[in-house]
Amino acid sequence: MRARLPLLLLLAGTAVLYLWRLGDSGWANAYYSAAAQAGAESWHAWFFGATDPAGGITVDKTPAATWVMGLSARLFGVDAWSVLVPQALMGVASVSLLYATVKRTAGAAAGLVAGAVLALTPVAVLMFRFNNPDALMVLLLVAGAYCTVRATEKASARWLALAGVAVGFAFLAKMLQAFLVLPAFGLVYLAFAPAPVLRKLWHLGAALGAVVVAGGWWVLVVELLPAGSRPYIGGSQENSVLELALGYNGLGRLTGEEIGSVGGGGWGSGGWARLLGDEMGGQIAWLLPTALVLLAAGWWAGRAAERVGLALWGGWLVVTAVVFSFMNGIIHAYYTVALAPAIGALIGIGAVALWRRRQEPVAAAALSGALAVTALQCYLLLLDWSTALAALVLVLGLIAAVGLFLASTVPSAVVVPVAVVAALLGPGAYSVATAATPHSGAIPSAGPAVTNRPGGLVLMGPGGTVNNVGGGGGMGGLLHAPTPGAGLVGLLRDSEGFTWAAAAVGSNNAAGYQLGSGEPVLAVGGFNGTDPAPTLEEFQEMVRSGLIHYFLGGALMPAETGSDASRRIAEWVADTFTATTVDGVDVYDLTAGAQR
């Protein structure tokens, strides 16, 4: 029990950090909360990941994350806690699995360091307290890494197949991003598993088959079903999961040619400095340079088993970081949570390997240099938030760096605690500030709240970047869900006998009205309003058939690519029916007869 006490304390602290005042974020990302609500009411909507119980259109991802939230909402009721707690528990599980994985190659101390770094990475705190699919993807990928390590130890085809299953299900959480770890997993097994090459290639082929089966069964079911038997596939232009996976959520993210995307590209300049810049630095860059230093130094100092871990996590980090740095399509800062487990593992393995050889001048110098890099990086990231904390971290870090350089003469009981505090104080403080800040909308960002401005809560990121995380009208309702007033809620609830109480352009608009009223609301055009679902002709037929009670007007985004069906629908409704204003929203009663 005493041996497990540090791990239990780490997991308990992680749980407190991830669950503390979790309900303050409300619905967080209303887009996925609406899908969870739909899944709690309808198994049909749950299976396909539809955004409304009637199954009009799906979220623009595969639905594994909404499956978990939908089951939680079905069991415990539809509220903020039932939607958000699953992600917090996934975070605790990810820390535990990372510890177990690193421990197998580098020992318990390295596992504890790795788990602590993951738990206190600001973007991890953000995403494990939020309801985007990233939390489930990270958990499954760490599980895949654990299985790969187990497989490599004894050339186990069974464990390698389980790694493939984990990555396949991660695909069902966030599509092709899950596959970025596959090169590292495959090469590590090929290089280090104790078996003939031909046998290892056979095992890898079987594991790849496991990836395809675990990730492809749902895709196959959806592709084989007639379109009329399921919801429209959100994010696609041709009602196809394969198109979504390979296009909008696949190669389009690399090339910038995502048909149906609002904005036509321009998602920031790519390059080696992207992960260290203003937008992403405060999310993930605190210990990123340190991880790279310890990857190289740890390889020099490490034993054979430690090198297996360094190769696995180093490959994970390098491939994912390069893709994130140079992709030209849609990329958001919170994607970098996928780097956090690898950073934590590399720091844990590398630091322990060097510490074991601290009597050697080269190892002592490498440890000292790594901590000095950490102190300088954290100092730069903290300057725009707290100059006092930045100075404290820098001073502590430099003192600890000197102590590590003189590790052969300075007592471990003195230098180790100071070094740990110096390394984790910056990201830890930023993480606590992140947990203390409610987050909502489609593009959350880790960091402290510094002010409130009209339109929502504003966060200040490193470099002075401003991140709007609340409010109603950002980007014409594209990124934030409205909160309907009592009059509008009462109107929507008086829609018995209709398949949809209302329709609104854009998934976030529809989600806000649906969550506020508890009634199904059709998201015309999907997330961006650029999906051809429904077409104008299909919508007109829905109105004639009495399926939709109201149409709720609002700001529209220009459709630079993709379908303009939602714009045509909104214009037809405005030309055909008379609007009344309820709680500031234009409401068209689609059963009240034509205006002209």
Secondary structure, DSSP 8 states (H G I E B T S, - for coil): -TTTHHHHHHHHHHHHHHHTTGGGGTTSSHHHHHHHHHHHH-HHHHHHTBSSTT--BB-SS-SHHHHHHHHHHHHH-SSHHHHHHHHHHHHHHHHHHHHHHHHHHH-HHHHHHHHHHHHT-HHHHHHTTS-STHHHHHHHHHHHHHHHHHHHHHT-HHHHHHHHHHHHHHHHHHGGGGGGGHHHHHHHHHHHSSS-HHHHHHHHHHHHHHHHHHHHHHHHHHHHS-GGGS-B-TT-SSS-HHHIIIIIIIIHHHHS--TT-TT-S-----STTGGGSTTTHHHHTTSHHHHHHHHHHHHHH--HHHHHHHHHHHHHHHHHHHHHHH--S---GGGGGGGHHHHHHHHHHHHHHHHHTTTSHHHHHHHHHHHHHHHHHHHHHHTTT-HHHHHHHHHHHHHHHHHHHTTTTS-HHHHHHHHHHHHHHHHHHHHHHHHTS---SSS---S-EEEEETTEEEEE-GGG-EEE-S-S-GGGGTSS-----HHHHHHHHS-TT-SEEEEEESHHHHHHHHHHHSS-EEEETTTTT-S-SS-HHHHHHHHHTT-EEEEE-------SSS--HHHHHHHHHHHHS-EEEETTEEEEETTS----
